[in-house]
Amino acid sequence: MHAMAVESFVMMLRNLLGILAKGEAHARAKGFDPAVLVNARLAPDMFPLFRQVQFVCHGAEDCAARLMGQDAPRPDAGEETLEALKERITRAIARLEAAPAAAFEGAEDREISVPLRDDLVLELKGLAFLKDWAIPQFYFHLVTAYDILRHNGVELGKPDYVAGLASAIRKRGGGGTQE
């Protein structure tokens, strides 16, 4: 449970830092304010990039807290610059890395209750919460952030999305790592 709720999220949050750095470099190279990207969205009824990043960070931290039997953290708001978003991601990584693996013991059977809007509540055991709710939500918002930048001309590809796996990619037949 710790590996899925912390280690996987941390790797992808680090990848998100790299993706945002590419977005910022793109804006500067093209001569426009990076705030344009921060406020960009895929469709008029979708949240902008800054909210997608906030959802990614909060979702990871919320998941870990609930699985450890702790109170869910309050979401941070107001971060609407690339620099502030990168700081938010860095804080989320630090908080996740500080979560001890022992705190996840028994988490798969822990009762999780998440208030939703309109007086609804999501009630699941820890394992179902992680695999059926928290992970899909995390990746939905992460991919949407990636897609917003890609849609706005930032040169991104799958290597940026899975950058944390670079050391595991090598030539067939056991050759060294790919550079």
Accessible surface in RSA format (square Angstrom, percent):
REM  Atomic radii and reference values for relative SASA: ProtOr
REM  Chains: A
REM  Algorithm: Lee & Richards
REM  Probe-radius: 1.40
REM  Slices: 20
REM RES _ NUM      All-atoms   Total-Side   Main-Chain    Non-polar    All polar
REM                ABS   REL    ABS   REL    ABS   REL    ABS   REL    ABS   REL
RES MET A   1    51.46  26.6  15.28  10.1  36.18  86.1  10.66   9.1  40.80  54.0
RES HIS A   2    35.22  19.3  33.46  23.3   1.77   4.5  27.56  28.4   7.66   8.9
RES ALA A   3    48.61  44.7  45.53  70.3   3.08   7.0  45.53  64.1   3.08   8.1
RES MET A   4    92.53  47.9  92.53  61.2   0.00   0.0  65.28  55.5  27.26  36.1
RES ALA A   5     0.00   0.0   0.00   0.0   0.00   0.0   0.00   0.0   0.00   0.0
RES VAL A   6     4.97   3.3   4.97   4.5   0.00   0.0   4.97   4.3   0.00   0.0
RES GLU A   7   101.78  58.4  92.55  70.0   9.22  22.0  39.57  76.5  62.21  50.8
RES SER A   8    30.09  25.4  26.06  34.8   4.03   9.3  11.31  24.1  18.78  26.3
RES PHE A   9     0.75   0.4   0.75   0.5   0.00   0.0   0.75   0.5   0.00   0.0
RES VAL A  10     8.16   5.4   8.16   7.4   0.00   0.0   8.16   7.1   0.00   0.0
RES MET A  11    55.49  28.7  52.60  34.8   2.89   6.9  42.48  36.1  13.01  17.2
RES MET A  12     6.23   3.2   6.23   4.1   0.00   0.0   1.42   1.2   4.81   6.4
RES LEU A  13     0.00   0.0   0.00   0.0   0.00   0.0   0.00   0.0   0.00   0.0
RES ARG A  14   119.69  50.3 110.79  56.5   8.90  21.2  45.82  62.6  73.87  44.8
RES ASN A  15     7.02   4.8   3.93   3.8   3.09   7.4   2.96   7.1   4.06   3.9
RES LEU A  16     0.01   0.0   0.01   0.0   0.00   0.0   0.01   0.0   0.00   0.0
RES LEU A  17    43.94  24.5  42.08  30.1   1.86   4.7  42.37  29.8   1.57   4.2
RES GLY A  18    38.71  47.7   0.00   N/A  38.71  47.7  35.75  98.1   2.95   6.6
RES ILE A  19     1.24   0.7   0.84   0.6   0.40   1.0   0.87   0.6   0.36   1.0
RES LEU A  20     0.19   0.1   0.03   0.0   0.16   0.4   0.03   0.0   0.16   0.4
RES ALA A  21    47.49  43.7  42.44  65.5   5.05  11.5  43.42  61.2   4.07  10.8
RES LYS A  22    88.98  43.4  84.48  51.8   4.51  10.7  58.29  52.5  30.70  32.7
RES GLY A  23     0.01   0.0   0.00   N/A   0.01   0.0   0.01   0.0   0.00   0.0
RES GLU A  24    28.84  16.6  28.84  21.8   0.00   0.0   7.44  14.4  21.40  17.5
RES ALA A  25    61.35  56.4  51.32  79.2  10.03  22.8  58.25  82.0   3.10   8.2
RES HIS A  26    29.99  16.4  23.24  16.2   6.75  17.3  16.35  16.9  13.64  15.9
RES ALA A  27     0.00   0.0   0.00   0.0   0.00   0.0   0.00   0.0   0.00   0.0
RES ARG A  28   150.67  63.3 127.84  65.2  22.84  54.4  59.95  81.9  90.72  55.0
RES ALA A  29    89.10  81.9  45.47  70.2  43.62  99.2  57.89  81.5  31.21  82.7
RES LYS A  30   141.68  69.1 109.53  67.2  32.15  76.5  58.32  52.5  83.35  88.8
RES GLY A  31    68.39  84.3   0.00   N/A  68.39  84.3  34.41  94.4  33.97  76.1
RES PHE A  32    64.62  32.3  53.52  33.2  11.10  28.9  60.84  36.9   3.78  10.8
RES ASP A  33    89.84  62.9  77.25  76.9  12.59  29.8  33.68  79.3  56.16  56.0
RES PRO A  34    16.62  12.1  16.62  15.2   0.00   0.0  16.62  13.7   0.00   0.0
RES ALA A  35    37.82  34.8  34.93  53.9   2.88   6.6  36.34  51.2   1.48   3.9
RES VAL A  36    85.76  56.4  76.06  68.9   9.71  23.4  82.70  71.9   3.06   8.3
RES LEU A  37     0.75   0.4   0.75   0.5   0.00   0.0   0.75   0.5   0.00   0.0
RES VAL A  38     0.31   0.2   0.31   0.3   0.00   0.0   0.31   0.3   0.00   0.0
RES ASN A  39    74.09  51.1  63.19  61.1  10.90  26.2  27.01  65.0  47.08  45.5
RES ALA A  40    15.24  14.0   6.28   9.7   8.96  20.4  15.24  21.5   0.00   0.0
RES ARG A  41   102.51  43.0  86.39  44.0  16.13  38.4  22.85  31.2  79.66  48.3
RES LEU A  42    62.12  34.6  36.35  26.0  25.77  64.8  36.55  25.7  25.58  68.8
RES ALA A  43    31.15  28.6  28.38  43.8   2.77   6.3  31.15  43.9   0.00   0.0
RES PRO A  44   128.33  93.5 106.15  96.8  22.18  80.6 111.53  92.1  16.80 104.4
RES ASP A  45   136.27  95.5  96.75  96.3  39.52  93.4  51.54 121.3  84.72  84.5
RES MET A  46    54.00  28.0  48.73  32.2   5.27  12.5  39.33  33.4  14.67  19.4
RES PHE A  47   101.77  50.9 100.21  62.1   1.56   4.1 100.37  60.9   1.40   4.0
RES PRO A  48     8.02   5.8   8.02   7.3   0.00   0.0   8.02   6.6   0.00   0.0
RES LEU A  49     0.00   0.0   0.00   0.0   0.00   0.0   0.00   0.0   0.00   0.0
RES PHE A  50    25.61  12.8  25.61  15.9   0.00   0.0  25.61  15.5   0.00   0.0
RES ARG A  51    66.77  28.0  66.77  34.0   0.00   0.0  14.65  20.0  52.12  31.6
RES GLN A  52     3.26   1.8   3.26   2.4   0.00   0.0   0.00   0.0   3.26   2.5
RES VAL A  53     0.00   0.0   0.00   0.0   0.00   0.0   0.00   0.0   0.00   0.0
RES GLN A  54     7.77   4.3   7.07   5.2   0.71   1.7   6.14  13.1   1.63   1.2
RES PHE A  55    52.52  26.3  46.79  29.0   5.73  14.9  47.93  29.1   4.59  13.1
RES VAL A  56     0.02   0.0   0.00   0.0   0.02   0.1   0.02   0.0   0.00   0.0
RES CYS A  57     0.00   0.0   0.00   0.0   0.00   0.0   0.00   0.0   0.00   0.0
RES HIS A  58    37.44  20.5  37.44  26.0   0.00   0.0  24.00  24.7  13.45  15.6
RES GLY A  59    23.86  29.4   0.00   N/A  23.86  29.4  21.32  58.5   2.54   5.7
RES ALA A  60     0.00   0.0   0.00   0.0   0.00   0.0   0.00   0.0   0.00   0.0
RES GLU A  61    12.31   7.1   8.27   6.3   4.04   9.6   6.87  13.3   5.44   4.4
RES ASP A  62    16.82  11.8  16.82  16.7   0.00   0.0   2.73   6.4  14.10  14.1
RES CYS A  63     0.37   0.3   0.37   0.4   0.00   0.0   0.37   0.9   0.00   0.0
RES ALA A  64     3.50   3.2   3.50   5.4   0.00   0.0   3.50   4.9   0.00   0.0
RES ALA A  65     8.60   7.9   8.23  12.7   0.37   0.8   8.29  11.7   0.31   0.8
RES ARG A  66    40.12  16.8  36.24  18.5   3.88   9.2   6.63   9.1  33.49  20.3
RES LEU A  67     0.00   0.0   0.00   0.0   0.00   0.0   0.00   0.0   0.00   0.0
RES MET A  68    30.58  15.8  13.95   9.2  16.63  39.6  13.90  11.8  16.68  22.1
RES GLY A  69    52.62  64.9   0.00   N/A  52.62  64.9  16.96  46.5  35.66  79.9
RES GLN A  70   100.79  56.4  86.30  63.1  14.50  34.5  32.83  69.9  67.96  51.5
RES ASP A  71   136.61  95.7 117.62 117.1  18.99  44.9  36.91  86.9  99.69  99.4
RES ALA A  72    37.83  34.8  15.31  23.6  22.52  51.2  15.31  21.6  22.52  59.7
RES PRO A  73    47.77  34.8  33.19  30.3  14.58  53.0  43.78  36.1   3.99  24.8
RES ARG A  74   212.90  89.4 196.82 100.3  16.08  38.3  76.01 103.9 136.89  83.0
RES PRO A  75    87.69  63.9  71.10  64.8  16.59  60.3  71.10  58.7  16.59 103.1
RES ASP A  76    46.07  32.3  38.50  38.3   7.57  17.9  13.04  30.7  33.03  32.9
RES ALA A  77    86.18  79.2  58.02  89.5  28.15  64.0  58.21  82.0  27.96  74.1
RES GLY A  78    59.50  73.4   0.00   N/A  59.50  73.4  29.98  82.3  29.52  66.1
RES GLU A  79    21.77  12.5  20.10  15.2   1.67   4.0  16.22  31.4   5.54   4.5
RES GLU A  80    83.73  48.1  75.92  57.4   7.81  18.6  16.22  31.4  67.51  55.1
RES THR A  81    75.77  53.9  74.47  75.5   1.29   3.1  70.96  95.3   4.80   7.3
RES LEU A  82     6.39   3.6   2.92   2.1   3.47   8.7   2.92   2.1   3.47   9.3
RES GLU A  83    95.23  54.7  93.63  70.8   1.61   3.8  48.61  94.0  46.62  38.1
RES ALA A  84    25.38  23.3  22.94  35.4   2.44   5.5  24.28  34.2   1.10   2.9
RES LEU A  85     0.00   0.0   0.00   0.0   0.00   0.0   0.00   0.0   0.00   0.0
RES LYS A  86    39.33  19.2  39.02  23.9   0.30   0.7  19.77  17.8  19.56  20.8
RES GLU A  87    90.91  52.2  87.42  66.1   3.49   8.3  31.19  60.3  59.72  48.8
RES ARG A  88     4.85   2.0   4.85   2.5   0.00   0.0   0.00   0.0   4.85   2.9
RES ILE A  89     0.00   0.0   0.00   0.0   0.00   0.0   0.00   0.0   0.00   0.0
RES THR A  90    75.68  53.8  74.98  76.0   0.69   1.7  62.68  84.2  13.00  19.7
RES ARG A  91    87.29  36.6  84.56  43.1   2.73   6.5  55.65  76.1  31.64  19.2
RES ALA A  92     0.00   0.0   0.00   0.0   0.00   0.0   0.00   0.0   0.00   0.0
RES ILE A  93    12.76   7.3  12.76   9.5   0.00   0.0  12.76   9.2   0.00   0.0
RES ALA A  94    57.83  53.2  48.56  74.9   9.27  21.1  52.77  74.3   5.06  13.4
RES ARG A  95   120.53  50.6 106.55  54.3  13.98  33.3  51.13  69.9  69.40  42.1
RES LEU A  96     2.67   1.5   1.89   1.4   0.78   2.0   2.67   1.9   0.00   0.0
RES GLU A  97    94.63  54.3  65.04  49.2  29.59  70.5  31.56  61.0  63.07  51.5
RES ALA A  98    78.84  72.5  47.87  73.9  30.97  70.5  59.78  84.2  19.06  50.5
RES ALA A  99     8.77   8.1   1.75   2.7   7.01  16.0   5.65   8.0   3.11   8.2
RES PRO A 100    80.66  58.8  70.11  63.9  10.55  38.3  80.66  66.6   0.00   0.0
RES ALA A 101    60.17  55.3  48.40  74.7  11.77  26.8  48.62  68.5  11.55  30.6
RES ALA A 102    68.11  62.6  53.05  81.9  15.06  34.2  56.81  80.0  11.29  29.9
RES ALA A 103    32.79  30.1  14.91  23.0  17.88  40.7  28.16  39.7   4.63  12.3
RES PHE A 104     6.74   3.4   3.68   2.3   3.06   8.0   4.07   2.5   2.67   7.6
RES GLU A 105   132.26  75.9 113.73  86.0  18.52  44.1  50.86  98.4  81.39  66.5
RES GLY A 106    41.83  51.6   0.00   N/A  41.83  51.6  28.57  78.4  13.26  29.7
RES ALA A 107     0.00   0.0   0.00   0.0   0.00   0.0   0.00   0.0   0.00   0.0
RES GLU A 108    68.30  39.2  66.08  50.0   2.22   5.3  26.41  51.1  41.89  34.2
RES ASP A 109    96.01  67.3  87.81  87.4   8.20  19.4  26.05  61.3  69.95  69.8
RES ARG A 110    72.08  30.3  63.60  32.4   8.49  20.2  25.85  35.3  46.23  28.0
RES GLU A 111   124.06  71.2 102.78  77.8  21.29  50.7  62.42 120.7  61.64  50.3
RES ILE A 112     7.39   4.2   3.46   2.6   3.93   9.5   5.53   4.0   1.86   5.0
RES SER A 113    58.98  49.8  47.61  63.5  11.37  26.2  34.74  74.0  24.24  34.0
RES VAL A 114    15.31  10.1  15.31  13.9   0.00   0.0  15.31  13.3   0.00   0.0
RES PRO A 115    99.45  72.5  83.61  76.2  15.83  57.6  83.88  69.3  15.56  96.7
RES LEU A 116    66.10  36.8  46.94  33.6  19.16  48.2  54.18  38.1  11.92  32.1
RES ARG A 117   201.27  84.5 186.91  95.3  14.36  34.2  73.20 100.0 128.06  77.6
RES ASP A 118   117.14  82.1  85.57  85.2  31.57  74.6  33.24  78.2  83.90  83.7
RES ASP A 119   154.09 107.9 114.09 113.6  39.99  94.6  40.07  94.3 114.02 113.7
RES LEU A 120   109.84  61.2 103.99  74.4   5.85  14.7 105.97  74.4   3.87  10.4
RES VAL A 121    76.36  50.2  53.51  48.4  22.85  55.1  53.51  46.5  22.85  62.0
RES LEU A 122    34.79  19.4  32.52  23.3   2.27   5.7  34.59  24.3   0.20   0.5
RES GLU A 123   120.15  69.0  95.75  72.4  24.40  58.1  25.78  49.9  94.37  77.1
RES LEU A 124    48.65  27.1  42.13  30.1   6.52  16.4  48.25  33.9   0.40   1.1
RES LYS A 125   101.71  49.6  98.75  60.6   2.96   7.1  66.98  60.3  34.73  37.0
RES GLY A 126     0.00   0.0   0.00   N/A   0.00   0.0   0.00   0.0   0.00   0.0
RES LEU A 127    85.08  47.4  85.08  60.9   0.00   0.0  85.08  59.8   0.00   0.0
RES ALA A 128    25.70  23.6  24.48  37.8   1.22   2.8  24.51  34.5   1.20   3.2
RES PHE A 129     1.71   0.9   1.71   1.1   0.00   0.0   1.71   1.0   0.00   0.0
RES LEU A 130     3.57   2.0   3.57   2.6   0.00   0.0   3.57   2.5   0.00   0.0
RES LYS A 131   109.54  53.4  96.51  59.2  13.03  31.0  65.29  58.8  44.25  47.1
RES ASP A 132    81.07  56.8  57.48  57.2  23.59  55.8  25.64  60.3  55.43  55.3
RES TRP A 133    74.88  30.1  74.29  36.0   0.59   1.4  62.26  33.2  12.62  20.5
RES ALA A 134     8.08   7.4   1.97   3.0   6.11  13.9   5.53   7.8   2.55   6.8
RES ILE A 135    32.29  18.4  32.29  24.1   0.00   0.0  32.29  23.2   0.00   0.0
RES PRO A 136    61.32  44.7  49.83  45.4  11.49  41.8  57.51  47.5   3.81  23.7
RES GLN A 137    67.58  37.8  67.18  49.1   0.40   1.0  14.71  31.3  52.88  40.1
RES PHE A 138     2.22   1.1   0.37   0.2   1.85   4.8   1.73   1.0   0.49   1.4
RES TYR A 139    64.00  29.9  63.67  36.2   0.32   0.8  48.41  36.4  15.59  19.2
RES PHE A 140   114.96  57.5 105.98  65.6   8.98  23.4 113.64  68.9   1.31   3.8
RES HIS A 141    25.77  14.1  25.77  17.9   0.00   0.0  14.88  15.3  10.88  12.7
RES LEU A 142     0.73   0.4   0.73   0.5   0.01   0.0   0.73   0.5   0.01   0.0
RES VAL A 143    58.57  38.5  58.54  53.0   0.03   0.1  58.57  50.9   0.00   0.0
RES THR A 144     7.74   5.5   7.44   7.5   0.30   0.7   0.31   0.4   7.43  11.2
RES ALA A 145     0.00   0.0   0.00   0.0   0.00   0.0   0.00   0.0   0.00   0.0
RES TYR A 146    31.04  14.5  31.04  17.7   0.00   0.0  21.23  16.0   9.81  12.1
RES ASP A 147    50.95  35.7  49.20  49.0   1.75   4.1  10.73  25.2  40.22  40.1
RES ILE A 148     0.21   0.1   0.18   0.1   0.03   0.1   0.21   0.2   0.00   0.0
RES LEU A 149     0.00   0.0   0.00   0.0   0.00   0.0   0.00   0.0   0.00   0.0
RES ARG A 150   119.40  50.1 114.54  58.4   4.85  11.6  23.17  31.7  96.22  58.3
RES HIS A 151   128.67  70.3  97.75  67.9  30.92  79.1  61.62  63.5  67.05  78.0
RES ASN A 152    50.40  34.8  32.28  31.2  18.12  43.6   9.05  21.8  41.35  40.0
RES GLY A 153    38.39  47.3   0.00   N/A  38.39  47.3  29.72  81.6   8.67  19.4
RES VAL A 154     1.21   0.8   1.21   1.1   0.00   0.0   1.21   1.1   0.00   0.0
RES GLU A 155   147.61  84.7 137.78 104.2   9.82  23.4  54.30 105.0  93.31  76.2
RES LEU A 156    12.38   6.9   0.00   0.0  12.38  31.1   2.54   1.8   9.84  26.5
RES GLY A 157    24.77  30.5   0.00   N/A  24.77  30.5  22.82  62.6   1.95   4.4
RES LYS A 158   151.00  73.7 141.07  86.6   9.93  23.6  86.63  78.0  64.36  68.6
RES PRO A 159   103.97  75.8  93.31  85.1  10.66  38.8  98.51  81.3   5.46  33.9
RES ASP A 160    28.44  19.9  23.82  23.7   4.62  10.9   5.27  12.4  23.17  23.1
RES TYR A 161    42.71  19.9  42.71  24.3   0.00   0.0  37.16  27.9   5.55   6.8
RES VAL A 162    36.74  24.2  35.48  32.1   1.26   3.0  35.60  30.9   1.14   3.1
RES ALA A 163    48.67  44.8  36.37  56.1  12.30  28.0  39.70  55.9   8.97  23.8
RES GLY A 164    39.34  48.5   0.00   N/A  39.34  48.5  18.93  51.9  20.41  45.7
RES LEU A 165    78.75  43.9  78.01  55.8   0.74   1.9  78.75  55.3   0.00   0.0
RES ALA A 166    58.40  53.7  52.94  81.7   5.46  12.4  55.57  78.3   2.83   7.5
RES SER A 167    85.74  72.5  73.12  97.6  12.62  29.1  50.96 108.5  34.79  48.7
RES ALA A 168    62.77  57.7  43.48  67.1  19.28  43.9  46.61  65.6  16.15  42.8
RES ILE A 169    89.97  51.2  86.83  64.7   3.14   7.6  89.97  64.8   0.00   0.0
RES ARG A 170   114.20  48.0  91.90  46.8  22.30  53.1  30.66  41.9  83.54  50.6
RES LYS A 171   135.63  66.2 127.53  78.2   8.10  19.3  78.39  70.6  57.24  61.0
RES ARG A 172   241.25 101.3 209.58 106.8  31.67  75.4  89.00 121.6 152.26  92.3
RES GLY A 173    87.20 107.5   0.00   N/A  87.20 107.5  43.70 119.9  43.51  97.4
RES GLY A 174    66.33  81.8   0.00   N/A  66.33  81.8  30.91  84.8  35.41  79.3
RES GLY A 175    33.66  41.5   0.00   N/A  33.66  41.5  30.70  84.3   2.95   6.6
RES GLY A 176    60.11  74.1   0.00   N/A  60.11  74.1  41.19 113.0  18.92  42.4
RES THR A 177    71.34  50.7  53.30  54.0  18.04  43.0  29.72  39.9  41.62  62.9
RES GLN A 178    98.83  55.3  82.91  60.6  15.91  37.9  24.93  53.1  73.90  56.0
RES GLU A 179   201.31 115.6 129.18  97.7  72.12 171.7  80.83 156.3 120.48  98.4
END  Absolute sums over single chains surface
CHAIN  1 A     9902.1       7902.0       2000.1       5686.0       4216.1
END  Absolute sums over all chains
TOTAL          9902.1       7902.0       2000.1       5686.0       4216.1
